Amino acid sequence: MLKKYIIALCLGTLFVHTGLHAQDKDPAPPKPDPEGLKFTGLPLISFSSDDGVGYGVRVYGTYYEKNYEPFKFQTYGQYYRTTKGYEYHEASLDALKFLGSPYRVRINAGLERYLNAQYYGFSNFQDIQRQNRIKNGEMPINENVTGVPDLYHVSDDITLNTNFINNPGAPLSEQLNPSKKQLKDSQDKFFNYDSIKPFLTATTEDWFGKTNFKWLVGFRAQRYRIQSYAGDKESGNAWVNNKTLIDLEKPTGYDATEGRRFVNSIRLALAYDSRPRLRELNPNGGTFTDLHYEGVGKGTGSHYTFHKYTLSWRQYYDIAPSFFNKFDKELVFAYRLLGQYTIGDAPFFEMGRIYTMRESALGLGGNGGIRGYPANQFVDRMMTVFNTELRLTSFKVSALGGIDFVILGYYDVGRVAHSWEDWQAKDMHRAGGGGLRLVWQKNTIINISSGRSKYESNTNFSFNHMF
């Protein structure tokens, strides 16, 4: 339904712009560069297939000054939570030439909670249809498997088994198999767990002289608390949850269900960035590539030891500017190629996290991977993804400091593997979709999009371009 709304909104945008342009053939004057401190307050009314309906507020304060690109500093505070139990509360500062130094400093502190964090194991091959049947109560697993075949589903509350015919004298309890309601109540959390994580991150970066090369050094402090759903009874359910997948597999990191565990890391990155400085968050040209390393161990005060190496390459092309600019439009083709390799004993709640110099994602799924699958759908030591986007700036208004309406189309492809030797250029997962993005005062970007894969879909309302 939301996908139809997005398509209608995009078509409506084009229609309105066509009508306005017919009345006024003179191109709109260029927007002056903002100066001084500007505030933008955004209500966070959102929706995500993974997280449900979200609500909250984010307030930006951006200070613009000559010789600082894209701004001198930007800070924001955010309160955000969703109907599926996701919470992300944060305070952030991004400052160029911090305290008169030549360095750019970013500091973020907050609390993140995934009440329904997802774990599907580590593999490129996932039986998604079976997973959906388990969650929907359409097939029994583990404690719900009786060994006696079903005979007839009388209702969602009653399922007769073959003892009803073969052994009619047996006690009634032995003539019944778990009903569909019992299966759904006790299995719908089978692939979920609860993750609570306060965090603090700090990075500093600078250019190598007057080149397009830059470096980054940073630290990430995180304290995880993991809770299993086994034995809990959800509101409105009549049956308690069975053991979940993390209870059965007990992957590295399962000890975080027994007490808080620290995952603190040192971050190092080298990057080449030729994007226009004034359009760093909404580029129409250039290349941004970075090699990112994250090291976790006892020396950083962590309970686990592992290393992540991530290489990403992003490129942006302004298509036919001599044509589109005449109509005050812009068409940009952008792509990102990303690969990550993890060495060591990463806990399951960190294995799927993809970190670059600027971005983060939860496995090859959700809003930062293959945008047609749930978050963490595909996770393993080696993860690769190729994302492509077409961004058409179709309509601009001067209200509220200036808003550009950007129609979006995208296509993603990727896979995971346990090692370099296991990776092959086949068995790829694919998804495609589109939507609308609003660019507000150059540096505030609102994204509404929806994607579809073979078996799943993903709808998203978020901030910033994916890359």
C-alpha positions in Angstrom: 0.0 0.0 0.0 2.8 2.4 0.9 4.6 1.6 -2.4 1.4 2.7 -4.3 1.4 5.9 -2.2 5.1 6.6 -3.1 4.5 6.1 -6.8 1.4 8.4 -6.7 3.4 11.0 -4.8 6.2 10.9 -7.3 3.8 11.2 -10.3 1.9 14.0 -8.5 5.2 15.9 -8.0 5.9 15.7 -11.8 2.4 16.8 -12.6 2.5 19.8 -10.3 5.9 20.8 -11.7 4.8 20.5 -15.3 1.8 22.8 -14.6 3.9 25.4 -12.8 6.5 25.4 -15.5 3.9 25.9 -18.2 2.8 29.1 -16.4 6.3 30.5 -15.8 8.9 29.7 -18.4 11.6 31.7 -16.6 13.9 29.4 -14.7 13.9 29.8 -10.9 16.7 32.0 -9.6 19.5 30.1 -7.9 19.1 29.7 -4.1 21.6 31.8 -2.2 24.0 30.0 0.0 22.8 29.9 3.7 24.7 31.9 6.3 24.8 31.8 10.1 23.0 29.4 12.3 20.0 27.6 10.8 17.6 25.4 12.7 15.4 22.6 11.2 13.1 20.7 13.4 11.8 17.4 12.0 9.0 15.3 13.3 10.1 11.7 12.9 6.9 10.1 11.7 8.1 7.1 9.8 7.6 3.5 8.8 10.0 0.6 8.3 9.1 -3.1 7.5 11.6 -4.1 10.1 10.7 -1.6 12.9 7.0 -0.7 12.3 5.6 2.9 12.6 8.0 5.3 14.2 7.5 8.6 16.0 9.8 11.1 17.6 11.6 14.4 16.8 15.1 15.4 15.5 16.2 19.0 15.8 19.2 20.2 13.7 21.3 23.2 14.3 23.6 23.9 11.3 26.1 26.8 11.3 27.2 28.1 7.8 30.2 30.3 7.3 32.3 31.2 4.4 35.4 29.0 3.8 33.7 26.1 5.6 32.1 23.4 3.3 29.5 22.0 3.6 29.1 23.8 7.0 31.1 24.9 10.0 29.3 22.6 12.4 26.1 20.7 12.6 24.5 19.3 15.8 21.3 17.5 16.4 19.3 15.8 19.2 16.9 13.0 18.6 14.2 11.0 20.3 12.8 8.1 18.3 10.9 4.9 18.9 8.7 2.6 16.9 5.7 0.3 17.4 7.9 -2.8 17.0 10.1 -1.8 19.9 13.0 -0.1 18.1 14.5 2.9 20.0 17.3 5.3 18.9 17.9 8.3 21.1 21.0 10.3 20.2 22.9 13.6 20.5 25.4 14.4 17.7 28.1 16.9 16.9 29.9 17.3 13.5 32.4 20.1 13.6 35.0 21.2 11.0 38.2 22.7 12.3 37.2 21.7 15.8 38.2 24.3 18.5 40.5 26.0 15.9 42.3 22.9 15.0 42.6 21.6 11.4 40.6 18.5 12.3 37.0 17.5 11.7 35.5 15.9 14.8 32.3 13.9 15.1 30.9 12.8 18.5 27.7 10.7 19.0 26.2 9.4 22.2 23.0 7.6 22.8 20.9 4.5 23.3 19.9 1.9 20.8 17.4 -0.8 21.5 16.2 -3.6 19.1 13.3 -5.2 20.9 12.9 -7.5 17.9 16.5 -7.9 16.6 16.8 -10.6 14.0 19.0 -13.6 13.8 18.8 -16.1 11.0 22.2 -17.8 11.4 25.2 -17.4 9.2 24.7 -18.5 5.6 24.1 -17.2 2.1 21.4 -19.8 1.6 18.2 -19.1 3.6 14.9 -20.9 3.2 12.9 -17.7 3.6 9.5 -19.4 2.8 10.2 -21.9 5.6 11.1 -19.1 8.0 7.9 -17.2 7.2 5.8 -20.4 7.8 7.5 -20.9 11.2 6.8 -17.3 12.3 3.2 -17.5 11.0 2.5 -20.8 12.9 2.1 -22.8 9.7 4.6 -25.5 10.6 5.9 -26.9 14.0 9.5 -26.9 15.1 11.4 -28.2 18.1 9.2 -28.5 21.2 6.1 -28.4 19.0 7.0 -31.4 17.0 5.0 -34.4 18.4 5.9 -37.1 15.9 2.2 -37.8 15.1 1.0 -36.4 11.8 -1.8 -33.8 11.7 -5.2 -35.1 10.7 -7.5 -32.1 10.5 -7.4 -28.5 11.5 -10.8 -28.0 13.1 -10.0 -24.3 13.9 -7.0 -22.1 14.8 -7.4 -23.4 18.3 -7.8 -27.2 17.6 -5.7 -29.5 15.4 -6.6 -33.2 15.5 -3.8 -35.8 14.8 -4.0 -39.3 13.4 -4.5 -40.8 16.9 -8.1 -39.6 16.6 -8.7 -42.4 14.1 -5.9 -44.9 14.8 -6.2 -44.8 18.6 -9.6 -43.4 19.6 -9.3 -44.6 23.1 -6.2 -42.5 23.8 -6.5 -39.5 26.1 -7.7 -36.4 24.4 -4.4 -34.7 24.8 -2.7 -37.4 22.8 -5.2 -36.9 20.0 -4.4 -33.2 19.6 -1.4 -31.6 18.0 -0.4 -28.0 18.8 -3.0 -25.7 17.2 -2.1 -23.0 14.7 -2.6 -20.4 17.5 -0.3 -22.3 19.8 2.4 -22.5 17.0 2.1 -18.9 16.2 2.2 -17.7 19.8 5.2 -19.9 20.7 7.2 -19.5 17.5 6.7 -16.0 16.2 9.8 -14.9 18.2 12.0 -17.8 17.0 14.3 -15.6 14.9 14.3 -12.6 17.4 16.0 -11.4 20.5 16.1 -8.2 22.5 19.3 -6.0 22.2 20.0 -3.0 24.4 23.0 -0.9 23.7 24.2 2.4 25.1 27.0 3.8 22.9 29.6 6.6 22.5 31.5 7.2 19.4 34.2 9.8 18.6 36.2 10.3 15.4 38.5 12.9 14.0 39.6 13.3 10.5 41.5 15.6 8.1 42.7 15.9 4.6 46.2 15.1 3.5 47.2 18.7 2.6 45.1 20.1 -0.3 44.5 16.7 -1.9 41.3 14.6 -2.0 42.7 12.0 0.3 41.7 12.0 4.0 42.3 9.9 7.1 40.1 9.0 10.1 40.9 7.8 13.6 38.1 7.0 16.1 36.8 5.0 19.0 33.5 3.3 19.5 32.3 2.3 23.0 29.3 -0.1 23.3 27.8 -2.1 26.1 25.4 -4.8 25.0 22.7 -6.6 27.0 21.0 -9.4 25.1 17.7 -11.0 26.2 16.2 -14.2 24.9 12.4 -14.6 24.4 12.4 -18.2 25.6 9.8 -18.7 28.3 8.3 -15.2 27.9 4.6 -14.7 27.1 3.8 -11.8 24.7 0.9 -9.5 25.4 -2.3 -11.0 24.0 -0.8 -14.5 23.6 -2.0 -17.6 25.3 1.2 -19.6 25.0 4.8 -18.9 26.1 7.6 -18.6 23.6 9.6 -21.7 22.8 13.4 -21.6 22.7 14.6 -19.3 20.0 17.3 -19.9 17.4 20.0 -18.2 19.5 19.1 -20.5 22.4 19.5 -23.6 20.2 22.7 -22.5 18.4 24.3 -20.6 21.2 26.5 -18.6 18.9 29.5 -16.6 20.1 28.0 -13.7 22.1 25.3 -15.8 23.7 27.0 -15.1 27.0 25.6 -11.5 26.7 22.2 -13.1 27.9 23.9 -13.7 31.3 25.4 -10.2 31.8 26.4 -7.0 30.1 29.2 -7.3 27.5 31.4 -4.6 26.1 32.3 -4.3 22.5 34.7 -1.4 22.3 36.8 -0.7 19.1 39.5 1.3 17.6 38.6 2.7 14.1 41.0 3.6 11.3 40.2 4.6 7.8 41.8 6.0 4.6 39.6 7.6 2.0 39.6 9.4 -1.3 36.8 11.9 -1.7 36.3 14.1 -4.8 32.6 14.9 -4.2 31.7 18.6 -4.3 32.3 19.9 -0.8 29.1 22.0 -0.7 27.1 18.9 -1.7 28.8 16.3 0.4 25.5 14.8 1.6 23.8 15.1 -1.8 26.5 14.7 -4.4 26.1 15.0 -8.2 29.7 14.1 -9.1 32.9 12.7 -7.9 34.1 9.5 -6.1 34.1 8.6 -2.5 36.0 5.4 -1.5 37.3 4.3 1.8 39.1 1.4 3.5 37.9 1.0 7.0 39.3 -1.1 9.8 37.7 -1.8 13.2 39.7 -3.7 15.9 38.1 -5.1 19.0 40.0 -6.9 21.8 41.0 -7.0 25.5 43.1 -3.9 24.9 40.0 -1.9 24.1 38.2 -3.2 27.2 36.1 -5.7 25.3 34.8 -9.2 26.0 35.5 -10.4 22.5 38.4 -10.2 20.0 37.8 -9.7 16.3 38.7 -7.4 13.3 36.6 -6.0 10.5 38.0 -4.9 7.2 35.6 -2.9 5.0 36.2 -1.5 1.5 33.6 0.6 -0.3 33.6 2.5 -3.6 30.9 5.1 -4.4 30.7 7.1 -7.6 28.3 9.8 -8.8 27.5 11.0 -12.3 25.6 14.0 -13.4 23.7 12.7 -16.5 23.2 15.1 -19.4 23.4 18.3 -17.3 23.1 20.6 -20.4 19.7 19.1 -21.0 18.2 18.8 -17.5 19.6 22.0 -16.1 17.6 24.0 -18.7 14.5 22.7 -17.0 15.9 23.3 -13.5 16.2 19.5 -13.1 19.0 17.1 -12.4 19.6 13.4 -13.1 22.3 11.6 -11.1 23.4 8.0 -11.4 25.1 6.7 -8.2 26.5 3.4 -7.3 28.2 1.7 -4.3 30.3 -1.4 -4.3 31.0 -2.7 -0.8 32.8 -5.7 0.7 33.5 -6.6 4.4 35.5 -9.4 5.9 35.5 -10.3 9.6 38.4 -12.2 11.3 38.1 -13.6 14.8 35.3 -14.4 17.2 32.7 -11.7 16.6 29.5 -12.0 18.7 26.4 -12.8 16.6 24.9 -9.4 17.4 28.0 -7.7 15.8 28.8 -10.1 13.0 26.2 -8.6 10.7 27.0 -4.9 11.4 28.7 -3.3 8.4 30.7 -0.1 9.2 32.3 2.3 6.7 33.7 5.7 7.3 30.2 7.2 7.0 27.6 4.4 6.9 26.4 1.4 8.9 24.0 -1.5 8.1 22.7 -4.7 9.6 23.8 -7.5 7.3 22.7 -7.7 3.6 19.1 -6.6 4.2 17.1 -3.8 5.8 17.7 -0.2 4.7 21.5 -0.4 4.3 22.1 -3.6 2.3 19.8 -5.3 -0.2 16.7 -3.2 0.1 14.1 -5.9 -0.3 14.9 -8.2 2.6 14.7 -7.9 6.4 17.7 -6.7 8.4 20.3 -9.4 9.0 18.7 -11.7 6.5 22.1 -12.7 5.1 25.1 -12.6 7.4 28.6 -14.2 7.4 32.2 -13.4 7.7 32.4 -12.1 4.1 29.7 -9.8 2.8 29.5 -8.1 -0.6 26.8 -5.8 -2.1 26.4 -3.7 -5.2 23.8 -0.8 -4.9 22.7 1.4 -7.8 20.5 4.5 -7.8 18.9 7.0 -10.3 18.1 10.3 -8.6 15.9 12.7 -10.6 15.5 16.2 -9.1 12.1 17.0 -10.6 10.7 19.9 -8.5 12.1 22.7 -6.3 10.3 25.1 -3.9 11.8 28.0 -2.0 9.5 27.5 1.1 11.1 26.6 4.5 14.6 27.5 3.2 14.4 25.5 0.0 13.3 21.9 -0.7 14.2 19.8 -3.7 12.0 16.8 -4.6 14.1 13.8 -5.9 12.5 10.8 -7.5 14.4 7.6 -6.8 14.9 4.3 -8.5 17.3 1.6 -7.3 18.5 -2.0 -7.8 20.7 -4.0 -5.4 22.5 -7.3 -5.7 24.8 -9.1 -3.2 25.7 -12.3 -1.3 27.6 -13.5 1.8 30.2 -16.3 2.2 32.0 -17.9 5.1 35.5 -17.3 3.6 37.2 -16.0 0.5 37.4 -19.6 -0.9 33.6 -20.0 -0.6 32.7 -16.7 -2.3 31.5 -17.1 -5.9 30.0 -14.7 -8.4 26.7 -16.6 -8.4 23.8 -17.3 -6.0 23.3 -13.6 -5.7 20.3 -12.0 -4.0 18.5 -9.2 -5.8 16.0 -6.5 -5.0 14.7 -3.3 -6.7 12.5 -0.4 -5.8 12.0 3.3 -5.7 10.6 6.3 -3.9 11.0 10.0 -3.1 13.7 12.0 -1.3 13.4 15.5 -0.1 16.6 17.7 0.1 15.9 20.4 2.7 18.4 23.3 3.0 21.1 21.2 1.2 22.1 19.1 4.2 18.8 17.6 5.5 17.7 14.7 3.4 14.4 12.8 4.0 14.0 9.4 2.3 10.8 7.5 1.6 11.3 4.3 -0.4 10.1 0.7 -0.9 11.9 -2.3 -2.4 10.9 -5.8 -3.3 12.9 -9.1 -3.6 11.7 -12.5 -4.7 10.1 -13.4 -1.4 10.2 -10.3 0.8 9.7 -6.5 0.7 11.2 -3.6 2.6 9.7 -0.2 3.1 11.6 2.7 4.6 11.3 6.3 5.8 14.7 7.6 7.0 17.2 10.4 6.7 20.1 10.8 4.2 20.9 9.0 1.1 21.9 5.4 1.6 25.3 6.3 0.2 
